[in-house]
Amino acid sequence: MIRIDSVTKRYPDGTVAVDRLSLEIPDRSITVLVGPSGCGKTTTLRMINRMVEPTEGAILLDGADVRQQPVNTLRRSMGYVIQNAGLFQHRTILDNIATVPRLLGWDKRRARARAAELMERVGLDSALAKRYPYQLSGGQQQRVGVARALAADPPVLLMDEPFSAVDPVVRKGLQDELLRIQGELGKTIVFVTHDIDEAIKLGTMVAVLRTGGRLAQYAPPAELLSAPADPFVEDFLGADRGIRRLSFFTSAGLELTSEPVVDVDATAEQIAAAAAAGTPYLLVTDRDGRPLGWSEPGELTAGAVDPDRLLSPGRPFEQGRDSLRAALDGAVLSPTGWAVAVDGTGKVSGVVSQAAVGEAIRAAHAEDRTDAKVAG
């Protein structure tokens, strides 16, 4: 465990970057530091590996003051990932990843074997091993940065806005990759971001800091969204925090119907039976059961379905794996107001209306209130 005990960082000009901050960062978790510019997020992170020395207070790693360790030894025991990866431009990708093991005295063969193993773990093609950083995309470079930080198998990983310089699609992929890797390796990760959505998605615990490095609230994401500590936290979370909170409610209990689902080879009798379900639209799938689009029942003719004339199926969600937020998103984005549920292979398992999703949300909130009363 990392314990930050009444830590203050005051600069010679009197500026206070961090003010009496106390946090207990649990092992094998992702703790996210989030807040506006000037709230001391990066300063706090850098005090953990002594890139910045605290003015007052102490930081303990497994009960030992980090100031009692030689600074180089401490830093090599912690992975460190920064924005834009910070790679050595004159070294190949393989040798970039092998940097810390080589500094620790590993022979070249062992270090490169470890680097090759980590390239696969972070989703990098082995063909990139002999390339240089400038030959990679921004997202690929960030993956190299994560692999390099993991190379010596450190128990602690410090990440300073590592994904903020890439586009939203790549950023989502990197976030998912980090969660996958964390699920496999169980590191103690301290992650700095200014993006509350990223904090909610990644954090086991989230610390919201105010300007001047004072702690506003420290809680799991679901608690943060349901019970902001004060108006500052509520404003920082934004007006759509209720929608974000739906990410913590499962879609497993949604009642799906497959009655209005037909495939492109449906007979006239099958189309008529689907239309008898009374839904305003029918969902047409391909021969493998994957969604093609929606059609009004009267516009479907057996043996003459034109996929180009169908309305978009919207964004499908995977029941049980995805949240109620994903189901609601699918229903809202659908031109018909119905969301499409698929299984792990992308095959349609049923459809659900906005009204049914809304009822599931009300039920989830009611169950959450009941659980809170029992816990209290």
TAFEN-V157075 format. One line per field, one symbol per residue. ss: DSSP state (@ for helix, = for strand, . for the rest). phi: phi as a letter, one per 30 degrees, with the letter a starting at -180 (. if undefined). psi: psi as a letter, one per 20 degrees, with the letter a starting at -180 (. if undefined). Layout:
ss->???
phi->???
psi->???
This chain:
ss->.=========.....==========....======.....@@@@@@@@.......======..==@@@..@@@@@@.=====.........=@@@@@.@@@@@....@@@@@@@@@@@@@@....@@@...=@@@..@@@@@@@@@@@@@.....=====.......@@@@@@@@@@@@@@@@@@..======..@@@@@@@..======...======.@@@@@@....@@@@@@@...@@@@@@@@.=......=...===....@@@@@@@@......====.....=====.@@@.......@@@.=.....==....=@@@@@@@@@@....=====.....======@@@@@@@@@@@@@@@@@@@@@@.
phi->.cccchdbbbdedjdcdbbhdbbccddhbccccbldeiciedededddcidbcddbibbcchicddddcedddddddbdbbbeiiidddccdedddddededddjdddddddddddddeddcicddddecdceddcdddddddddddddcechddcbcbchdcdccdeddddddddddddddddcidcccbcaccddddddcddbbccccejicdcabadeddeddbedaeddddddjdcdddddddccdcedddcbcddcbcdcddedddddddddiddbccccddciddclcbdedccbeibdcedcddedicdbcdjddcdddddeddddddciccccbcdcjddclbbdedddddddddddddddddddddd
psi->qppoolppoprhjipohpolppqooqqlropppqrrpjjjghggghhhjkhppqhraqppolipphiiqphhgghijpqpprqjhlqohjqrgghghjgghghjjqrgggghggghghgghjkpphiihjrqhijqrghhhhhgggghhigjlqhppponlhjijrrhghggghghgghgghhhhlroppppqiohggghghpgqpopqrpjkqpgqorqgghghhmqhrhggghhhrikhhghhiijpqjhjpoqqjgkpqrijqrhghghhghiijqiqqppraijjqpgrqqqgiipppjkpohiiqqqiaoqqopggrrhghggghhhipiijpqppraiijppirrqrhghgghhgghggghghghhggh.
